[in-house]
Amino acid sequence: MPTVVSGIRSTGNLHLGNYFGAVKNFVEMQHHHDTYFFIADLHSLTTHPTPEHLYANVRQVLAEYLACGIDPEKATVFIQSDVPEVAELYLLLNMNAYLGELERTTSFKEKARKHPDNVNAGLLTYPVLMAADIIIHKAHLVPVGKDQEQNLEMGRTFARRFNRMYNVELFPIPRPYVFEGQDMVKIPGLDGSGKMGKSEGNAISLADAPGVIRKKVMKAVTDSGPTIPNQQKPEVIQNLFTLLDVVSTPDVVAHFDLQYNNCSIRYGDLKKQLAEDIIKFNTPIRERIESLLADEAYLSKVAKLGAEKARASASRTLKEVREVIGIKKFY
């Protein structure tokens, strides 16, 4: 069974874009692969979160992924910092990661440009930590978005480099996991362009209350309306119909599509319907999130189980790495 490793951001509040873009695929993946899903709290330290925010965000994300259907009995769900073996492998891989290749990564250059006052070593070596996260479980497949493809390629480079330097075949070379066809849906934001994202301020969180959802949807960007029958929908309007497609019934979509095509559509009515359908979709997940956040004992149990399973895998790999390198105890 192929091993799949995927990091989960630790900034809190999954949104519809996350769910339809990846999370529902993770839920399906856990039934067919040996899956490791980790909350990347060490990665987030490059942005210097406060201790209170770091802990609260990790807790929130853990509850949200469980609420979406990740099963800790089927998948290994853990917090990155609970597996210290990752940090040691990160250190060892750093010895064979070179300044020039790290400085050339697109993600480093973009973040350094946006935050010139916070160009820290963790930011520079982010791809090395990502590689350690992946290869410590000898992953075969890694689900990644476009923004992380280069970092994964560097992870592949580090795995090859280690194997070559020590003349071993210790690490499989991980491949990107591509979601095919309708399994990967790009959910647009409410601002009329691009994809939904928390940092863009155009997202609907799975934990949003009904009143918050209604307020956000009613502020969604639209135009002045169609003037020619059957004219092509501009991006800002097509975005609303894309959201309808994923949360509403086909007859609702057909109803508003017909109104658009005969130039009788009222965007206020469309938004009201869309908001109610999003609420209907979100409510079971939101209620499950709230229930999980109230059950501290269960969250602790899940985190402990995940840490034990992840450390068992990671320690086996690290033991092999130490032996290959020549790090041996004298006692």
BELFEN-V118385 format. One record per residue. N is the residue number from 1. RES is the residue in one small letter. PHI is phi in whole degrees, -180 to 180 (none if undefined). OMEGA is omega in radians with two decimals (none if undefined). Layout:
BEGIN
N&RES&PHI&OMEGA ; N&RES&PHI&OMEGA
END
This chain:
BEGIN
1&m&none&-3.13 ; 2&p&-62&3.09 ; 3&t&-93&3.12 ; 4&v&-117&3.07 ; 5&v&-123&3.09 ; 6&s&-142&3.05 ; 7&g&-84&3.13 ; 8&i&-120&-3.14 ; 9&r&-59&-3.06 ; 10&s&-116&-3.11 ; 11&t&-96&3.04 ; 12&g&82&3.02 ; 13&n&62&2.97 ; 14&l&-66&3.10 ; 15&h&-123&-3.10 ; 16&l&-58&3.12 ; 17&g&-62&3.08 ; 18&n&-61&-3.05 ; 19&y&-62&-3.08 ; 20&f&-77&-3.14 ; 21&g&-80&-3.04 ; 22&a&-146&-2.93 ; 23&v&-61&-3.14 ; 24&k&-64&3.07 ; 25&n&-73&3.06 ; 26&f&-61&-3.13 ; 27&v&-59&3.12 ; 28&e&-71&-3.07 ; 29&m&-61&-3.06 ; 30&q&-65&3.13 ; 31&h&-86&-3.01 ; 32&h&-126&-3.10 ; 33&h&-137&2.98 ; 34&d&-85&-2.92 ; 35&t&-106&3.05 ; 36&y&-125&3.10 ; 37&f&-117&-3.10 ; 38&f&-122&3.08 ; 39&i&-91&-2.92 ; 40&a&-86&-3.11 ; 41&d&-74&3.10 ; 42&l&-67&3.10 ; 43&h&-58&-3.06 ; 44&s&-69&-3.11 ; 45&l&-67&3.09 ; 46&t&-63&-3.14 ; 47&t&-98&3.07 ; 48&h&58&3.07 ; 49&p&-68&3.05 ; 50&t&-71&3.11 ; 51&p&-55&-3.12 ; 52&e&-65&-3.13 ; 53&h&-69&-3.13 ; 54&l&-60&-3.11 ; 55&y&-64&-3.12 ; 56&a&-63&-3.13 ; 57&n&-66&3.13 ; 58&v&-62&3.13 ; 59&r&-62&-3.14 ; 60&q&-63&-3.11 ; 61&v&-65&3.11 ; 62&l&-60&3.14 ; 63&a&-64&-3.09 ; 64&e&-67&3.14 ; 65&y&-67&3.07 ; 66&l&-65&3.14 ; 67&a&-64&-3.13 ; 68&c&-79&3.06 ; 69&g&121&3.05 ; 70&i&-67&-3.05 ; 71&d&-105&-3.12 ; 72&p&-66&3.06 ; 73&e&-83&-3.14 ; 74&k&-100&-3.14 ; 75&a&-106&3.01 ; 76&t&-92&-3.10 ; 77&v&-111&-3.04 ; 78&f&-147&3.11 ; 79&i&-99&-3.02 ; 80&q&-51&-3.07 ; 81&s&-71&3.08 ; 82&d&-79&-3.11 ; 83&v&-121&-3.06 ; 84&p&-64&3.10 ; 85&e&-59&3.11 ; 86&v&-62&-3.13 ; 87&a&-64&3.12 ; 88&e&-68&3.11 ; 89&l&-65&3.06 ; 90&y&-56&3.11 ; 91&l&-61&-3.09 ; 92&l&-66&3.12 ; 93&l&-68&3.14 ; 94&n&-61&-3.14 ; 95&m&-67&3.14 ; 96&n&-121&3.03 ; 97&a&-111&-2.95 ; 98&y&-110&-3.03 ; 99&l&-54&-3.08 ; 100&g&-60&-3.10 ; 101&e&-69&3.12 ; 102&l&-72&3.13 ; 103&e&-68&-3.11 ; 104&r&-84&-3.11 ; 105&t&-66&-3.09 ; 106&t&-61&-3.10 ; 107&s&-63&3.12 ; 108&f&-65&-3.11 ; 109&k&-62&-3.13 ; 110&e&-67&-3.11 ; 111&k&-71&3.09 ; 112&a&-66&3.12 ; 113&r&-70&-3.11 ; 114&k&-75&-3.07 ; 115&h&-131&-3.07 ; 116&p&-63&3.14 ; 117&d&-89&-3.10 ; 118&n&-141&3.11 ; 119&v&-92&-3.05 ; 120&n&-96&-3.10 ; 121&a&-64&3.11 ; 122&g&-64&3.09 ; 123&l&-66&3.14 ; 124&l&-63&-3.05 ; 125&t&-98&3.09 ; 126&y&-49&-3.14 ; 127&p&-64&3.13 ; 128&v&-72&3.09 ; 129&l&-64&3.10 ; 130&m&-62&3.11 ; 131&a&-63&3.13 ; 132&a&-62&3.11 ; 133&d&-55&-3.02 ; 134&i&-82&-2.97 ; 135&i&-79&3.11 ; 136&i&-66&3.06 ; 137&h&-104&3.13 ; 138&k&52&-3.09 ; 139&a&-66&3.01 ; 140&h&-99&-3.05 ; 141&l&-134&3.13 ; 142&v&-137&3.05 ; 143&p&-71&3.14 ; 144&v&-138&3.02 ; 145&g&-88&-3.12 ; 146&k&-57&-3.05 ; 147&d&-72&-3.11 ; 148&q&-113&-3.09 ; 149&e&-61&-3.13 ; 150&q&-65&3.12 ; 151&n&-64&3.08 ; 152&l&-64&3.12 ; 153&e&-61&3.07 ; 154&m&-68&3.06 ; 155&g&-61&3.07 ; 156&r&-63&3.11 ; 157&t&-63&-3.13 ; 158&f&-65&3.11 ; 159&a&-65&3.11 ; 160&r&-62&-3.09 ; 161&r&-62&3.12 ; 162&f&-62&-3.14 ; 163&n&-59&-3.10 ; 164&r&-72&-3.10 ; 165&m&-61&-3.07 ; 166&y&-106&3.07 ; 167&n&54&3.12 ; 168&v&-132&3.01 ; 169&e&-122&-3.04 ; 170&l&-72&-3.05 ; 171&f&-103&2.92 ; 172&p&-63&3.10 ; 173&i&-91&-3.04 ; 174&p&-67&3.12 ; 175&r&-111&3.07 ; 176&p&-68&3.09 ; 177&y&-93&-3.09 ; 178&v&-105&3.07 ; 179&f&-79&-3.03 ; 180&e&-90&2.95 ; 181&g&54&-3.05 ; 182&q&-79&-3.13 ; 183&d&-68&-3.11 ; 184&m&-119&-3.10 ; 185&v&-112&3.09 ; 186&k&-86&-3.10 ; 187&i&-93&-3.11 ; 188&p&-76&3.07 ; 189&g&-83&-3.11 ; 190&l&-85&-3.11 ; 191&d&-90&3.03 ; 192&g&99&3.14 ; 193&s&-154&3.09 ; 194&g&70&-3.13 ; 195&k&-98&3.14 ; 196&m&-68&3.14 ; 197&g&-158&-3.12 ; 198&k&-63&-3.08 ; 199&s&-67&3.12 ; 200&e&-81&3.13 ; 201&g&70&-3.08 ; 202&n&-121&-2.98 ; 203&a&-110&2.97 ; 204&i&-112&-3.11 ; 205&s&-76&3.11 ; 206&l&-65&-3.13 ; 207&a&-93&-3.13 ; 208&d&-64&3.06 ; 209&a&-73&-3.12 ; 210&p&-52&-3.13 ; 211&g&-63&3.12 ; 212&v&-67&3.14 ; 213&i&-63&-3.14 ; 214&r&-60&-3.11 ; 215&k&-64&-3.12 ; 216&k&-66&-3.08 ; 217&v&-67&-3.12 ; 218&m&-66&3.10 ; 219&k&-91&-3.11 ; 220&a&-58&-3.09 ; 221&v&-71&3.04 ; 222&t&-136&3.05 ; 223&d&-117&-3.10 ; 224&s&-83&3.10 ; 225&g&104&-3.12 ; 226&p&-70&3.11 ; 227&t&-120&-3.14 ; 228&i&-127&3.13 ; 229&p&-56&3.05 ; 230&n&62&3.11 ; 231&q&-73&-3.13 ; 232&q&-68&-3.14 ; 233&k&-75&3.03 ; 234&p&-69&-3.04 ; 235&e&-57&-3.07 ; 236&v&-63&3.13 ; 237&i&-85&3.10 ; 238&q&-59&3.10 ; 239&n&-60&3.11 ; 240&l&-65&3.12 ; 241&f&-69&3.06 ; 242&t&-64&3.08 ; 243&l&-64&3.07 ; 244&l&-59&-3.10 ; 245&d&-58&-3.04 ; 246&v&-92&-3.10 ; 247&v&-118&-3.05 ; 248&s&-107&3.10 ; 249&t&-79&-3.12 ; 250&p&-57&-3.12 ; 251&d&-69&3.08 ; 252&v&-67&3.12 ; 253&v&-60&-3.13 ; 254&a&-63&3.14 ; 255&h&-60&-3.10 ; 256&f&-75&3.07 ; 257&d&-64&3.11 ; 258&l&-63&3.13 ; 259&q&-63&3.12 ; 260&y&-65&-3.06 ; 261&n&-68&3.10 ; 262&n&-102&3.02 ; 263&c&65&3.13 ; 264&s&-109&-3.03 ; 265&i&-67&3.01 ; 266&r&-118&-3.04 ; 267&y&-63&3.09 ; 268&g&-61&3.11 ; 269&d&-66&3.12 ; 270&l&-62&-3.11 ; 271&k&-64&3.12 ; 272&k&-62&3.12 ; 273&q&-65&3.14 ; 274&l&-60&-3.14 ; 275&a&-61&-3.13 ; 276&e&-66&3.13 ; 277&d&-72&3.05 ; 278&i&-66&3.10 ; 279&i&-60&3.13 ; 280&k&-62&3.12 ; 281&f&-69&-3.04 ; 282&n&-73&-2.94 ; 283&t&-53&3.14 ; 284&p&-61&3.14 ; 285&i&-70&-3.14 ; 286&r&-61&-3.14 ; 287&e&-66&3.09 ; 288&r&-68&3.09 ; 289&i&-59&-3.11 ; 290&e&-62&3.12 ; 291&s&-65&-3.13 ; 292&l&-67&3.14 ; 293&l&-64&3.12 ; 294&a&-84&-3.09 ; 295&d&-110&-3.08 ; 296&e&-60&-3.11 ; 297&a&-64&-3.13 ; 298&y&-69&3.12 ; 299&l&-60&3.11 ; 300&s&-65&3.12 ; 301&k&-63&3.13 ; 302&v&-63&-3.13 ; 303&a&-63&-3.14 ; 304&k&-67&3.12 ; 305&l&-62&3.14 ; 306&g&-63&3.13 ; 307&a&-62&-3.13 ; 308&e&-64&-3.13 ; 309&k&-67&-3.12 ; 310&a&-68&-3.13 ; 311&r&-69&3.10 ; 312&a&-62&3.11 ; 313&s&-68&-3.06 ; 314&a&-66&-3.10 ; 315&s&-67&3.08 ; 316&r&-62&-3.13 ; 317&t&-65&-3.10 ; 318&l&-64&3.08 ; 319&k&-61&3.10 ; 320&e&-65&-3.14 ; 321&v&-61&3.14 ; 322&r&-60&-3.13 ; 323&e&-65&3.13 ; 324&v&-64&-3.11 ; 325&i&-71&-3.10 ; 326&g&105&3.08 ; 327&i&-85&-3.06 ; 328&k&-130&3.12 ; 329&k&-80&3.08 ; 330&f&-100&-3.12 ; 331&y&-143&none
END
